[in-house]
Amino acid sequence: MSEDIRYPIGRFDWKGDVSPGDRAGHIAAIEAAPAGFRQAVAGLTESQLETPYRDGGWTVRQVIHHVADSHMNSYVRFKLALTEDDPTVKAYDEAAWARLSDSADTAVEVSLTLLDSLHRRWCALMRGMSDAEWKRTFRHPEIGPVALEKSLAGYVWHGKHHTAHIAELRRRNGW
């Protein structure tokens, strides 16, 4: 575990090209992520869902909705990269999205259900990709070109990162 509460599993560290076996493992992790989020919030009260995972951080509710927002964006970016040559994708203000009423006030079950379906579609898409398609890129306006295999690894990390935020909050508070 990281000593920095913002990064309980450490920062994303891209190691470079991955093998087809590594990709299969990453896809399995994406497939399992919705169940991990359900487990992370299981039994939490409304008050606990309104608890920030750290001072100045998002509430548990906002974290779950953020993951749905982020993973929806990733799914669309995959589809764009597979159907266009190096498309430029739109960046978005994650913190501003987290303050919107659908993130601040909506039941977490809405995004958990969305993640169940989204991840099924996303995994079906990824399982049908060729080795060459994994090398396709999109262009992020803040970080430049991103290969789909790197994006996949980043979203595996992203799911684990936010699940760990909730797990660590539960541990610290004895929930």
TORDREN-752542 format. One record per residue: residue in one letter; x, z, y of N, C-alpha, C, O, CB in turn. Coordinates in steps of 0.1 Angstrom, whole numbers, plus 5000, padded with zeros to 4 digits. Glycine has a CB too. Example, Ala and Ser with C-alpha at 12.3 -4.5 7.8 and 13.67 -1.06 7.14 Angstrom:
2
a513250784943512350784955513250784967514250854967511350904955;s512850714978513750714989512950795000513450805011514150574994;
end
This chain:
175
m500850004988500050005000500950005013502050065013499050125000;s500449935023501149935035500850065043499850125042500649805043;e501850095052501750215060500850185072500350275079503050265064;d500750055076499950015087498450005082498149915074500449875093;i497650085088496250095083495449965086494449935079495550205091;r495949875095495349745097495649655086494849565083495849685110;y496649675078497049585067497349665055498449685050498349505071;p496249715049496449815037497149745025497649815017495049865033;i497149615024497849545013499049465018499649385011496849455005;g499349495031500449415037499849285043498749255042501549385027;r500749215051500349095057500448975047501148985037501249055069;f499648875049499748755041501148695041501748675051498648645045;d501648675029502948615027502948495018502848505006503948725021;w503048375024502948255017504248225010505348225017502548135026;k504248204997505448184990505848034988506848004983505348244976;g504947944992505247804990504347744979503247804976506647774987;d504647624975503847554965503547644953504247734949504647434960;v502347624948501847694936501547604925501247484927500547774940;s501647654913501447574901499947564898499147644904502147634889;p499447474890498047464886497547594880496447634882497847354876;g498447664873498047794867497847894878496947984877499047844857;d498747894888498547994899497247964907496548054910499747974909;r496947834909495747794915494547844907493547894913495647644918;a494547824894493447874886493248024888492048074888493647844871;g494348104889494248244891493648274905492848364906495548304890;h494048194915493448214928491948184928491248254935494248124938;i491548074922490148044921489348154914488248194919489947904914;a489948204904489248324897489148444906488148514905490048364884;a490148464914490048574924488948554934488248644938491448594931;i488848424939487748394949486448414942485448464948487948244954;e486348374929485048384922484648534920483448564921485248314908;a485648614918485348764916485148834929484648944929486548824909;a485548784940485548854953484148904957484049024961485948764964;p483048834956481748894959481449014952480849114957480648784957;a481749024939481449144931482349254936481949374937481749114916;g483549224940484449334946483849384959483949504962485849274949;f483249304967482649354980481449434977481249534983482249234989;r480649394967479449474963479949614958479349714962478649404952;q480949614950481449744945481949824957481749944957482549714935;a482649764966483249834977482249914986482450024991484049744986;v481049854987479949914996478949984988477950044993479349805004;a479049984974477950044966477750184970478750264970478350024951;g476550224972476150364974476350414988476150524991476850444965;l476950324997477150375011475850385018474950305017478150275018;t475750495026474550515035474650425047475650365050474450665039;e473550415054473550345067474550395076475250325083472150345073;s474650525077475650595086477050555082477950525090475550745085;q477350555069478650515064478950365067480150335070478850545049;l477950285066478150135069478450115084479050015087476850065065;e478050215092478350205106479650275110479950285122477250275114;t480450315100481750375103482850265104482950185095482050475092;p483650275115484750175115485850215105486050335102485350175130;y486450115099487450135089488750195095489550255088487850005082;r488950185109490050245116489550255130488650195135491350155115;d490250335138489950355152490050215159491050145158490950455159;g489050175166489050045173488749935164488749815168490350025179;g488449955151488249855141486749825140485849895145488849885128;w486449735131485049695128484449805119485149875112484949555122;t483149805120482349895110482449825096482749705095480949915115;v482149895086482049845073481049725073481249625067481649945062;r479849745080478849635080479449515087479349405081477649685089;q480249525098480849415104481849345096482049225096481449455118;v482649425088483649365079482949275069483349165067484449485072;i481849325063481149245052480649115059480749005053480049325046;h480049125070479549005077480648915082480548785081478649045089;h481748965086482948895090483448805078483748695079484048985095;v483548875066484048795054483148675052483548565049484048895042;a481848695053480848585051481148475061481248355057479448625051;d481248515074481548415084482848335081482948215082481648485098;s483848415078485248355076485248265064485748155064486248465074;h484648305053484648225041483748105042484048005036484248315029;m482648115050481947995053482747895060482747775057480648025061;n483447935070484347845077485447785068485747665070485047925089;s485947865059486947805050486347705041486947595039487547925042;y485147725036484547625027484347495035484647395029483147685022;v483847505047483647385055485047315058485147195057482947415068;r486047395060487347335063487847265050488547155051488347445067;f487647315038488047255026487347115025487947015022487647335013;k486047115028485246995026485746885037485846765034483747015028;l486046935049486546845059487946785055488146665056486746915072;a488746865050490146825045490046725034490846635032491046935042;l489046745025488846655014488246525017488346425009488046725003;t487546515029486846395032487346325045486946215048485346425034;e488346385052488846325064490446345063490946425056488346395077;d491146255070492546275071493046375081492846355093493246135073;d493546485077494146595085493146625097493546615109495446545090;p491946665094490946695105491446815113491946905107489546705100;t491146815126491346935134490047015132488946975135491646895149;v490247145128489147235126488947315139489847325147489347325114;k487847375140487547465151487947605149487647665138486047455155;a488747665158488947805157487747875163486947815170490347845165;y487648005160486548085166486948225168487948275162485248085156;d486248295177486548425182485948525172484748555173486148455196;e486648565162486148655151485548785157484548825153487248685141;a486248845167485748965173484448945180483549035179486849025182;a484348835187483048805194481948785183480848825185483148685203;w482248715173481248695162480848825156479648845153481848605151;a481748915154481449055148480549135157479849225153482749125146;r480549105170479649175180478249125180477349185185480249175193;l478049005175476748945175475749015166476149085157476748795171;s474449015170473449095163473449075148473149165140472049075169;d473648945143473648925129474748995121474649015109473648775126;s475849035129476949105122476749255125477149335116478249055128;a476249295136476149435140474949505134474949625132476149445155;d473849425132472549495129471949455115471049515111471649465139;t472449345109471849295097472249375085473449415084472149145095;a471449385075471749455062472949385056472949255056470549465053;v473849455050474949395043474549305031475249215028475949505038;e473449335025472949265014472749115017472949025009471649315009;v472449085030472248945034473548865032473548755026471748935049;s474648925037475948855035476548865021477248775016476948915045;l476148975014476648985000475948874992476648814983476249124994;t474648844994473948744987474548604991474748514982472448744990;l474848585004475448465008476748445002477048334997475548465024;l477548545001478948534994478748494980479548414975479648664996;d477748554973477548514959477348364957478048294949476348584953;s476448304965476248164964477348074970477747974964474948134972;l477848114981478948044988480148034978480747924977479348105001;h480548144972481748144963481448064951482448004946482048284960;r480248054946479947964934480147824938480747744931478447994930;r479647784950479847644955481347614957481847514953479047624968;w481947704964483447694967484247674955485147584954483947804976;c484047754945484747754932484447624925485347564919484447874923;a483247574925482847454918483647334925484147254918481347424919;l483747344938484447244946485947244942486547144939484347264961;m486547364942487947374939488347334925489347284923488447514942;r487447374916487747344902487747194899488347144889486747404892;g487147114908487046974906488146894914488246774914485746924911;m489046974921490146914929491346864920491746934911490547004940;s491846754924493146704918494346774924494246834934493246544919;d495446764917496746814923496946754937497446824946497946784913;a496746624938497046564951496046624962496446634974496846414950;e494846654958493946704968494346844973494046874985492546714962;w494946914965495447054969496547034980496747134988496047124958;k497146924982498146904992497546855005498246855015499246804987;r496246815005495646775017495546885027495547005024494146725014;t495546845040495646945050494446935060493846825062496946925058;f494247045067493547035080494447095091495447155088492147125079;r494147065103494947105114494147215121493147195127495246985124;h494747335122494247445129494847445143496047435144494447585121;p494047455153494547445167495547555171496347535180493447455177;e495547665164496447775167497647785158498747835162495747905167;i497547725146498747745136499247605131500147605123498347825125;g498547505134499047365130498447325116497447375112500547365129;p499147235109498647195096498647295086499647375085499447075092;v497547305078497447395067497047315054496047255054496447515070;a497847325044497547265031496447345024496447475026498747255022;l495547285017494447355010494947455000494347564999493547255003;e496147434994496647534984497047664992496947774986497847474976;k497647645004497947765012496747835017496647955017498847715024;s495747755021494447815026493847895014493348005017493547705030;l493847845002493247914991493948054989493348154988493447834978;a495348054989496048174988495748274999495648394997497648144987;g495648215011495248305022493948375021493748485025495348225035;y492948295015491648355014491548455002490748545002490648245012;v492348434992492448544982492948664989492448774987493448494970;w494048654996494548775004493448825013493248955013495848735012;h492748745020491748785030490648875023490348985028491048675036;g490248835011489248915004489749045000489149145001488748834992;k490949044994491549174990491849265002491749385001492849144982;h492249205013492649275025491349355030491449475033493049175036;h490249285031489049355036488449445026487849555030488049255041;t488549415013488049515003488849645004488349755003488149444989;a490149625006491049745007490749825020490849945020492549695008;h490349755031489949835043488749935039488850045042489449745054;i487749885032486649965028487050075018486650185019485549875022;a487850035008488250124998489150245004488950355001489150054987;e489950205013490850305020489950405028490250525029491950245028;l489050345035488050425043487350525034487250645037487050345051;r486850475023486150565014487050675009486650795008485650485002;r488350635005489250735000489550845011489550965008490550664996;r489850795023490150895034489050985037489251105040490550815047;n487750935036486651015039485951085027484951155028485550935046;g486551065015486051135003484651084999483851154993485951275005;w484350955002483050894998483150844984482250794979482650785007;
end
